[in-house]
């Protein structure tokens, strides 16, 4: 970090915070604070929806995911455009018809207070965890790579977000997200084109794709029906569809973004914009990670991208063995560079040499074996160390190879993305707590100013909770997977409640409440015995299927209970 990088970083972040607080200060009432007075145009709705989902985890973890596993993760998003259409046709008109502040407000109108409270509590639990992660993700990477204090980083990011979110509510979230998306996408595009420039002079983009393909990084679609495979076309189009439907249709952090639209049409156009742009955006971010992989075919690469792990081994009895592995990797890297250059030369002559392709695969296999051996040494040196380094890959490239100024810009990208998702999360948590829990359970009515102040207080409260959770969080295999796993555990049940409310008019309150409760317990049991207790890669069920199972089980069980038990009880009464 040079002085110029610090200047770029500080100016960018302060501008976003000060602009957001100044532009939106002085909310008059709860409607103004939560719904932004329904003044948001469609393009702002679309940008806000995209920025809410595109957290720092997206820009830290996704390139690393592609570096290690290739483009297959994009299948996770295949169901999203279909989900946007369903939400536009069903969810948005109903929410606007009932003039709700939160999605869960609708559930009391359709069922009862118990169902509304259950859905709100499930949301508060999983979104509270998720919001803490949006702070923790960039903080832990910046802490590890720059030597910054992790706790201080969590506190700084959290406070920056709290300042403008408490001040301006939904308007502040929407206004700042426009600036944040500009910073984020500018930084990513600049980085992508710089990677291409850093490749050998005679290497075309087509050559780079060939090298990536030879190493198995360009397998975009997998039609496997194996339920143990995490990312396939079928899991994306079903599990991914249900996850997107639940996230965008029932999660207040997203519902709040399009409820602030000027009209039903403006809200719908904003979501359609997200549906059209989200998959290409994720494809581009994954492709950036693949290009980082190609870049490291010609440049030195560490044995483990997390610098803390090397420090751990250096202090242990495995130090010399680790150094031997590093020397072996250096030798292998030189061989890899030579073979890749030969492969490019053949490609420039329009010949895809199968022998060289096999050699590339063989070298990649040897490199993977060296990395796996290194992970074993790291684990033996400290069993508490996180050996998986996917979340550190992209940032290692940023710090070691980008020119001055751009490091500060990319840091601003990562922190801006964290602030964007955290702000939406806090706004949604505060809205749900104030409207669905606090206001609904007050026996005596209060003034508008009282509820406005209560919502601001809950924003501050959840901000502090998110910071505390971030300070005690632990790194998972891959942060973007952790966020989606947490969502998948709860989203299916909540989505099932809403789908029954929208489409199964014969199901009443008792049936949906008990079926949702039973389903959520069942999903937790399935997650524990089919996913949690198994090491990574050996799970018996891809976590995306939890969304499908949860939604279907809630629908079928509520229908069954209504017809076989509660209908008979009513008849007897």
C-alpha positions in Angstrom: 0.0 0.0 0.0 1.6 3.3 -1.2 0.5 6.8 -0.2 -1.5 7.1 -3.5 -3.4 3.9 -2.8 -4.4 5.2 0.7 -5.5 8.5 -0.9 -7.7 6.7 -3.5 -9.1 4.4 -0.8 -10.0 7.0 1.8 -11.4 9.6 -0.7 -13.6 6.9 -2.3 -15.1 5.6 0.9 -15.5 9.0 2.6 -17.3 10.3 -0.6 -19.8 7.5 -0.5 -20.5 7.8 3.3 -20.8 11.7 3.3 -22.8 11.8 0.0 -25.2 9.2 1.3 -25.7 10.9 4.6 -26.0 14.4 3.1 -28.3 13.5 0.2 -30.9 11.6 2.3 -30.9 13.3 5.7 -34.1 14.1 7.5 -36.6 11.2 7.0 -40.1 12.5 8.1 -41.8 9.2 8.9 -41.5 5.4 8.8 -42.8 5.2 5.2 -40.0 7.7 4.2 -37.3 5.8 6.1 -38.3 2.2 5.0 -39.9 2.7 1.6 -38.1 5.9 0.5 -41.5 7.5 -0.1 -41.8 5.2 -3.1 -39.8 7.5 -5.3 -37.1 5.1 -6.6 -36.9 4.9 -10.5 -36.6 1.4 -12.1 -32.9 1.7 -12.9 -32.1 2.6 -9.3 -34.2 -0.4 -8.2 -32.2 -2.6 -10.5 -28.8 -1.3 -9.4 -29.8 -1.5 -5.7 -31.0 -5.1 -6.1 -27.7 -6.1 -7.8 -25.6 -4.2 -5.3 -27.4 -5.8 -2.4 -26.5 -9.3 -3.6 -23.0 -8.4 -4.9 -21.3 -8.3 -1.6 -17.6 -8.2 -1.0 -17.8 -12.0 -0.7 -18.7 -12.0 -4.4 -15.6 -10.1 -5.5 -13.3 -11.9 -3.1 -14.5 -15.5 -3.2 -15.9 -15.9 -6.8 -12.5 -15.3 -8.6 -10.9 -17.8 -6.2 -13.7 -20.3 -6.8 -13.0 -20.0 -10.5 -9.2 -20.3 -10.1 -9.6 -23.6 -8.3 -12.7 -25.1 -9.8 -13.4 -23.3 -13.1 -16.5 -21.7 -14.5 -19.0 -24.3 -13.2 -20.2 -22.1 -10.4 -22.1 -19.9 -12.9 -24.7 -22.7 -13.0 -25.7 -21.6 -9.5 -27.4 -18.6 -11.2 -29.2 -20.3 -14.0 -32.5 -20.3 -12.2 -32.3 -16.6 -11.3 -33.8 -15.1 -14.5 -36.8 -17.4 -14.2 -37.3 -16.5 -10.6 -37.3 -12.8 -11.6 -40.2 -13.4 -14.0 -42.2 -15.3 -11.3 -41.6 -12.5 -8.7 -42.6 -9.8 -11.2 -45.9 -11.6 -12.1 -46.9 -12.7 -8.6 -45.0 -11.3 -5.7 -44.7 -7.6 -6.6 -48.4 -7.0 -7.5 -49.5 -8.7 -4.3 -47.1 -6.7 -2.1 -48.2 -3.4 -3.7 -51.9 -4.4 -3.5 -51.6 -4.8 0.3 -49.4 -1.7 0.7 -47.0 -3.6 3.0 -43.8 -2.2 4.6 -42.2 -5.7 4.8 -42.8 -9.0 3.1 -43.9 -10.7 6.3 -46.7 -8.2 6.9 -48.5 -9.9 4.0 -48.5 -13.2 5.9 -50.6 -11.9 8.7 -53.2 -10.6 6.2 -53.2 -14.1 4.5 -52.7 -16.3 7.6 -52.2 -15.0 11.2 -49.8 -13.3 13.5 -48.0 -16.6 14.4 -47.1 -17.4 10.8 -45.9 -13.8 10.3 -43.8 -13.9 13.4 -42.3 -17.3 12.5 -41.2 -16.1 9.0 -39.9 -12.9 10.4 -37.8 -14.7 13.1 -36.4 -17.1 10.5 -35.4 -14.1 8.4 -33.9 -12.2 11.3 -31.8 -15.2 12.3 -30.3 -16.0 8.9 -30.0 -12.4 7.7 -28.4 -11.4 11.0 -25.7 -14.1 10.4 -25.4 -13.1 6.7 -25.0 -9.4 7.5 -22.2 -10.2 9.9 -20.5 -12.2 7.2 -20.7 -9.3 4.7 -18.5 -7.3 7.2 -16.3 -10.2 8.2 -15.4 -11.4 4.7 -13.4 -8.4 3.5 -12.1 -7.7 7.0 -10.4 -11.1 7.4 -8.8 -10.9 3.9 -7.6 -7.4 4.4 -6.3 -8.3 7.9 -4.4 -11.3 6.6 -2.8 -9.7 3.5 -2.2 -6.2 4.8 -1.5 -7.0 8.5 -4.5 -4.8 9.6 -6.1 -5.6 12.9 -9.2 -7.8 12.1 -11.3 -6.4 15.0 -10.6 -2.8 14.0 -11.4 -3.6 10.4 -14.8 -5.1 11.4 -15.6 -2.0 13.5 -14.5 0.5 10.9 -16.6 -1.1 8.1 -19.6 -1.5 10.4 -19.5 2.1 11.6 -19.1 3.6 8.1 -22.3 1.7 7.1 -24.2 2.6 10.3 -23.6 6.3 9.8 -25.5 6.7 6.5 -28.0 3.9 7.0 -29.3 5.3 10.3 -29.3 8.8 8.8 -31.2 8.1 5.6 -32.7 4.6 5.7 -33.8 3.1 2.3 -33.0 6.3 0.4 -29.4 6.3 1.7 -29.0 2.6 0.8 -30.3 3.2 -2.8 -28.3 6.4 -3.4 -25.0 5.0 -2.1 -25.4 1.7 -4.0 -25.4 3.6 -7.3 -22.0 5.0 -6.4 -20.8 1.7 -5.1 -21.8 -0.2 -8.2 -19.9 2.3 -10.4 -16.8 1.9 -8.3 -17.1 -1.9 -8.2 -17.7 -2.5 -11.9 -15.0 0.1 -12.9 -12.5 -1.7 -10.7 -13.3 -5.1 -12.0 -13.2 -4.1 -15.7 -9.9 -2.4 -15.3 -8.4 -5.4 -13.5 -9.7 -7.8 -16.2 -8.1 -5.9 -19.0 -4.8 -5.4 -17.0 -4.6 -9.2 -16.6 -4.9 -9.6 -20.3 -2.1 -7.0 -20.8 0.1 -8.9 -18.3 0.0 -12.1 -20.3 2.9 -12.9 -22.7 3.0 -10.6 -25.8 2.1 -13.2 -28.4 -0.8 -14.5 -26.4 -4.4 -13.8 -27.6 -7.5 -13.9 -25.5 -8.4 -17.0 -27.5 -5.1 -18.6 -26.5 -5.9 -17.9 -22.8 -9.2 -19.6 -23.1 -7.5 -22.6 -24.7 -5.1 -22.9 -21.8 -7.9 -22.5 -19.3 -9.9 -25.2 -21.2 -6.9 -27.6 -21.3 -6.8 -27.3 -17.5 -10.6 -28.0 -17.1 -11.5 -24.5 -16.1 -14.0 -23.8 -18.9 -16.5 -26.6 -18.2 -19.4 -24.2 -17.9 -22.4 -26.6 -18.0 -22.6 -30.0 -16.3 -25.7 -32.1 -16.9 -24.9 -34.7 -14.3 -27.8 -36.0 -12.2 -25.6 -36.9 -9.3 -27.2 -35.2 -6.1 -23.7 -35.1 -4.5 -22.5 -32.7 -7.2 -22.8 -29.1 -5.9 -23.1 -27.2 -9.2 -24.9 -28.7 -12.1 -27.4 -27.5 -14.7 -30.2 -29.3 -12.8 -29.3 -28.0 -9.3 -29.0 -24.5 -10.7 -32.3 -24.5 -12.6 -34.2 -26.1 -9.6 -32.3 -25.4 -6.3 -30.9 -22.2 -7.7 -34.3 -21.1 -8.9 -35.9 -21.8 -5.5 -33.0 -20.0 -3.7 -33.4 -17.0 -6.0 -37.2 -17.0 -5.6 -36.8 -17.1 -1.8 -34.0 -14.5 -1.7 -35.5 -11.9 -4.0 -39.1 -12.7 -3.2 -39.2 -13.1 0.5 -35.9 -11.7 2.0 -36.7 -8.2 3.2 -33.1 -7.0 2.3 -34.2 -7.5 -1.4 -38.0 -6.9 -1.0 -37.3 -3.6 0.6 -35.3 -2.5 -2.5 -38.1 -2.9 -5.0 -41.0 -2.0 -2.6 -39.4 1.5 -2.8 -40.1 1.7 -6.5 -42.3 4.4 -7.9 -44.9 1.9 -9.1 -45.5 -1.8 -9.8 -44.1 -1.4 -13.3 -40.9 0.4 -12.0 -40.3 -2.3 -9.5 -40.9 -5.0 -12.1 -38.5 -3.3 -14.6 -35.8 -3.1 -11.9 -36.0 -6.8 -11.2 -36.0 -7.7 -14.9 -32.9 -5.6 -15.3 -31.3 -7.7 -12.5 -32.4 -10.9 -14.2 -30.8 -9.8 -17.5 -27.5 -8.6 -16.0 -26.9 -10.9 -13.0 -25.8 -14.0 -14.9 -23.5 -12.1 -17.3 -22.0 -10.2 -14.3 -21.2 -13.4 -12.4 -19.9 -15.0 -15.6 -17.5 -12.0 -16.0 -16.3 -12.2 -12.4 -15.7 -16.0 -12.7 -13.9 -15.4 -16.1 -11.7 -12.9 -14.3 -10.7 -15.6 -11.8 -10.0 -18.0 -14.7 -7.8 -15.3 -16.3 -5.9 -15.0 -13.0 -5.3 -18.8 -13.2 -3.9 -18.3 -16.8 -1.7 -15.4 -15.5 -0.2 -17.7 -12.9 0.7 -20.2 -15.6 3.5 -17.8 -16.5 4.3 -16.2 -13.1 5.4 -17.3 -9.6 2.6 -18.7 -7.4 2.7 -19.3 -3.7 2.2 -22.8 -2.2 -0.7 -21.4 -0.2 -2.3 -18.0 -1.0 -3.1 -17.3 2.7 0.1 -15.7 4.1 -0.9 -16.6 7.7 -0.5 -20.3 6.9 3.1 -19.9 5.8 3.8 -18.0 9.1 2.2 -20.9 11.0 4.4 -23.5 9.3 7.6 -21.3 9.7 7.2 -21.5 13.4 6.7 -25.3 13.4 8.8 -28.4 13.1 7.5 -28.8 9.5 9.4 -25.7 8.3 12.1 -27.6 6.2 9.6 -29.9 4.7 7.5 -27.0 3.6 10.5 -25.2 2.1 11.2 -28.4 0.1 7.7 -28.3 -1.3 8.2 -24.6 -2.2 11.4 -25.4 -4.2 9.5 -28.3 -5.9 6.8 -25.8 -6.9 9.3 -23.3 -8.2 10.8 -26.0 -10.5 7.4 -27.1 -11.6 6.4 -23.5 -12.3 9.3 -23.1 -14.7 8.4 -26.3 -16.5 4.7 -25.2 -16.6 5.7 -21.8 -18.1 7.8 -23.5 -20.8 5.1 -26.0 -21.8 2.4 -23.2 -21.9 4.6 -21.1 -24.2 5.1 -24.1 -26.5 1.3 -24.7 -26.4 0.7 -21.0 -27.4 3.2 -21.3 -30.2 1.2 -24.4 -31.5 -2.1 -22.6 -31.1 -0.8 -19.6 -33.1 -0.2 -22.1 -35.9 -3.8 -23.3 -35.6 -2.8 -26.6 -34.0 -4.2 -27.7 -30.7 -1.4 -30.2 -29.7 -3.0 -33.1 -27.8 0.4 -34.2 -26.3 1.1 -30.7 -24.9 -2.5 -30.7 -23.6 -1.8 -33.9 -21.6 1.4 -32.4 -20.3 -0.5 -29.4 -19.1 -3.0 -31.6 -17.3 -0.2 -33.7 -15.8 1.6 -30.6 -14.4 -1.6 -29.2 -13.0 -2.2 -32.6 -11.2 1.4 -32.4 -9.8 0.8 -28.9 -8.6 -2.5 -29.9 -6.9 -0.6 -32.7 -5.2 2.0 -30.3 -3.9 -0.7 -27.9 -2.6 -2.6 -30.8 -0.9 0.7 -31.9 0.8 1.2 -28.3 1.9 -2.3 -28.2 3.4 -1.5 -31.3 5.4 1.6 -29.7 6.8 -0.3 -26.6 7.7 -2.9 -28.6 9.4 -0.3 -30.6 11.3 1.4 -27.4 12.4 -1.9 -26.0 13.7 -5.1 -28.0 13.5 -7.1 -24.8 13.8 -5.7 -23.2 10.6 -7.9 -22.8 7.6 -6.0 -24.5 4.8 -8.4 -23.6 2.0 -7.1 -20.5 0.3 -9.8 -19.8 -2.3 -10.7 -16.4 -0.7 -7.1 -15.2 -0.9 -6.3 -15.9 -4.5 -7.7 -12.7 -6.2 -6.4 -10.4 -3.5 -2.9 -11.9 -3.7 -2.9 -11.0 -7.4 -4.2 -7.5 -6.6 -1.5 -6.8 -4.0 1.5 -8.2 -5.9 0.8 -7.3 -9.5 -1.5 -4.3 -9.9 0.1 -0.8 -10.3 -0.1 2.0 -7.6 -3.5 3.6 -7.2 -5.3 0.5 -8.5 -4.6 -1.4 -5.3 -6.4 1.4 -3.5 -9.2 1.3 -6.0 -9.7 -2.5 -5.7 -9.6 -2.2 -1.9 -12.3 0.5 -2.3 -14.2 -2.0 -4.5 -14.1 -4.7 -1.9 -15.0 -2.4 1.0 -17.7 -0.6 -1.0 -19.3 -4.0 -1.9 -19.2 -4.9 1.8 -20.8 -1.6 2.8 -23.5 -2.0 0.1 -24.7 -5.5 1.2 -24.3 -4.6 4.9 -26.5 -1.5 4.5 -29.3 -3.4 2.8 -29.1 -6.1 5.5 -29.2 -3.6 8.4 -32.1 -1.7 6.7 -34.1 -4.9 6.3 -33.3 -6.2 9.8 -34.4 -2.9 11.3 -37.6 -2.7 9.2 -38.6 -6.3 10.1 -37.8 -5.9 13.8 -39.7 -2.5 14.0 -42.7 -3.4 11.9 -43.2 -7.2 12.3 -42.1 -7.6 15.9 -42.0 -4.3 17.8 -45.0 -2.4 16.3 -47.2 -5.5 15.9 -46.9 -6.5 19.6 -47.4 -3.0 21.1 -50.7 -2.8 22.9 -51.0 1.0 22.6 -50.5 2.9 19.4 -47.6 5.3 19.1 -46.8 8.3 17.0 -45.1 8.2 13.6 -42.0 9.8 15.1 -41.8 7.1 17.8 -41.8 4.3 15.1 -39.2 6.3 13.0 -36.9 6.6 16.0 -37.5 2.9 16.9 -36.5 1.9 13.3 -33.4 4.0 13.5 -32.6 2.5 16.9 -33.0 -1.1 15.5 -30.7 -0.2 12.6 -28.0 0.8 15.1 -28.8 -2.3 17.2 -28.4 -4.7 14.3 -25.3 -2.8 13.2 -23.7 -3.5 16.5 -24.9 -7.2 16.4 -23.4 -7.6 12.9 -20.1 -6.1 14.0 -20.0 -8.4 17.1 -20.8 -11.5 14.9 -18.1 -10.4 12.4 -15.6 -10.2 15.3 -16.2 -13.7 16.4 -16.8 -15.3 13.0 -14.7 -18.2 11.6 -13.6 -18.8 8.1 -15.4 -21.5 6.2 -14.3 -23.5 3.1 -15.3 -20.6 0.9 -17.2 -17.5 2.1 -19.5 -17.3 -0.9 -20.6 -20.9 -0.2 -21.1 -20.2 3.5 -23.5 -17.3 2.8 -25.5 -19.5 0.3 -25.5 -22.4 2.7 -27.0 -20.3 5.5 -29.6 -19.0 3.1 -30.4 -22.5 1.8 -31.1 -23.8 5.3 -33.8 -21.2 5.9 -35.0 -19.9 2.6 -36.9 -23.0 1.4 -39.3 -23.0 4.4 -40.0 -19.3 4.2 -40.5 -19.5 0.4 -42.9 -22.4 0.9 -45.0 -20.3 3.3 -45.3 -17.5 0.7 -46.0 -19.9 -2.2 -48.8 -21.5 -0.2 -50.1 -18.0 0.6 -50.1 -17.0 -3.1 -51.3 -20.1 -4.8 -53.0 -22.5 -2.3 -56.0 -20.6 -1.1 -57.6 -23.6 0.7 -54.7 -23.9 3.1 -55.3 -21.9 6.4 -53.2 -20.6 9.2 -52.8 -23.6 11.5 -51.8 -26.0 8.7 -49.1 -23.6 7.3 -47.7 -22.8 10.7 -47.2 -26.4 11.9 -46.0 -27.6 8.5 -43.4 -24.7 8.3 -42.2 -25.5 11.8 -41.9 -29.2 11.1 -40.2 -28.5 7.7 -37.6 -26.2 9.2 -36.6 -28.9 11.8 -36.4 -31.5 9.1 -34.2 -29.3 6.9 -31.8 -28.8 9.9 -31.6 -32.5 10.4 -31.0 -33.2 6.7 -28.3 -30.5 6.6 -26.6 -32.0 9.6 -26.6 -35.6 8.5 -26.2 -35.2 4.7 -23.8 -32.2 4.5 -22.4 -30.8 7.8 -20.8 -33.9 9.1 -19.0 -34.7 5.9 -15.6 -33.2 4.7 -15.8 -30.8 1.7 -16.4 -32.7 -1.5 -17.9 -35.8 0.2 -21.3 -34.4 1.1 -24.2 -36.7 0.3 -26.4 -33.8 -0.9 -25.6 -30.5 -2.7 -26.8 -27.7 -0.4 -28.8 -26.1 -3.2 -31.3 -28.9 -3.0 -32.2 -27.8 0.5 -34.2 -24.9 -1.0 -36.2 -27.2 -3.3 -36.8 -29.7 -0.5 -37.8 -27.0 2.1 -40.3 -25.3 -0.3 -41.9 -28.5 -1.6 -42.2 -30.1 1.8 -43.9 -26.9 3.3 -46.4 -26.9 0.4 -47.1 -30.6 0.4 -47.3 -31.0 4.2 -49.5 -27.9 4.7 -51.9 -29.2 2.0 -52.0 -32.6 3.6 -52.5 -31.3 7.1 -55.3 -29.0 5.9 -57.2 -31.7 4.1 -56.7 -34.6 6.5 -56.6 -33.0 10.0 -57.7 -29.4 10.3 -60.6 -29.6 7.8 -62.0 -32.5 9.8 -61.5 -30.6 13.0 -63.5 -27.6 11.6 -66.2 -30.0 10.4 -66.6 -31.5 13.9 -66.7 -28.0 15.4 
